[in-house]
Amino acid sequence: MLITRRLEFDAGHRIPDHRSQCRHLHGHRYAIEITLSGDVIDAAGDSSNGMVMDFSEVKALARAHLVDQWDHAFLAWRGDSQVVALLQALPDHKTVLLDRVPTAENLAQTAFAILDGVYRDSYGNRLRLERVRLYETPNCWADALRPLPR
């Protein structure tokens, strides 16, 4: 069974080598969808009976490990030295330094890597992260998927 929880957050970024407007500092109202797979719990009297995972717990874990860190932050690539220096000069600025340029594709992959271990088998029902879909705009998104077994 698959379940999905959607959360939203605001963040700034820039794509330094982009040939268009995305090279400028700007922000987005991002949305992230977290898709989990697992067995439906069959445990009479348990508050999770009939669920793969309680949606409120999906949300709480995503917020604690990712969304609260990225919300209202500037997501900056470590190699973007000018922007990193500017942000470090701002007192108490919320900045997240990333090892990759903060494109939708790279942010989705980073989010998947962060959240993968958070959900794995946390409910005793073979729970695992299958997909992170990151919307940069309502019409543009990237999917990071669990690789197929070889």
KASUL-V913690 format. One record per pair of residues at least 24 apart in sequence whose C-alpha atoms are under 7 Angstrom apart, sorted by sequence separation. I is the first residue (numbers start at 1). J is the second residue. D is the distance in whole Angstrom. If there is no record, write none. Layout:
[[I | J | D] [I | J | D]]
This chain:
[[7 | 31 | 6] [8 | 32 | 6] [77 | 101 | 5] [108 | 132 | 6] [6 | 31 | 7] [7 | 32 | 5] [77 | 102 | 6] [108 | 133 | 6] [6 | 32 | 6] [7 | 33 | 7] [70 | 96 | 7] [76 | 102 | 7] [108 | 134 | 5] [6 | 33 | 4] [75 | 102 | 6] [5 | 33 | 6] [6 | 34 | 6] [4 | 33 | 6] [5 | 34 | 5] [4 | 34 | 5] [5 | 35 | 7] [104 | 134 | 6] [4 | 35 | 4] [3 | 35 | 6] [4 | 36 | 6] [104 | 136 | 6] [112 | 144 | 6] [2 | 35 | 7] [3 | 36 | 5] [2 | 36 | 6] [3 | 37 | 7] [108 | 142 | 6] [2 | 37 | 5] [108 | 143 | 6] [109 | 144 | 5] [1 | 37 | 5] [2 | 38 | 7] [108 | 144 | 5] [1 | 38 | 6] [104 | 141 | 7] [105 | 142 | 5] [1 | 39 | 6] [104 | 142 | 6] [1 | 40 | 7] [5 | 55 | 7] [5 | 58 | 7] [5 | 59 | 7] [9 | 67 | 7] [11 | 70 | 7] [11 | 71 | 6] [10 | 71 | 5] [11 | 72 | 5] [12 | 73 | 6] [13 | 74 | 6] [9 | 71 | 5] [10 | 72 | 5] [11 | 73 | 5] [12 | 74 | 4] [13 | 75 | 5] [11 | 74 | 6] [12 | 75 | 6] [13 | 76 | 6] [11 | 75 | 7] [16 | 80 | 7] [41 | 125 | 7] [15 | 101 | 6] [39 | 125 | 5] [15 | 102 | 7] [38 | 125 | 6] [39 | 126 | 6] [15 | 103 | 7] [38 | 126 | 5] [13 | 102 | 7] [38 | 127 | 4] [37 | 127 | 6] [38 | 128 | 7] [36 | 127 | 7] [37 | 128 | 5] [36 | 128 | 6] [37 | 129 | 6] [36 | 129 | 5] [37 | 130 | 6] [35 | 129 | 6] [36 | 130 | 5] [35 | 130 | 6] [35 | 131 | 5] [34 | 131 | 6] [35 | 132 | 6] [34 | 132 | 5] [33 | 132 | 6] [34 | 133 | 7] [32 | 132 | 7] [33 | 133 | 5] [32 | 133 | 6] [33 | 134 | 6] [32 | 134 | 5] [31 | 134 | 6] [32 | 135 | 6] [31 | 135 | 5] [30 | 135 | 5] [30 | 136 | 5] [30 | 137 | 7] [28 | 136 | 6] [29 | 137 | 7] [28 | 137 | 7]]
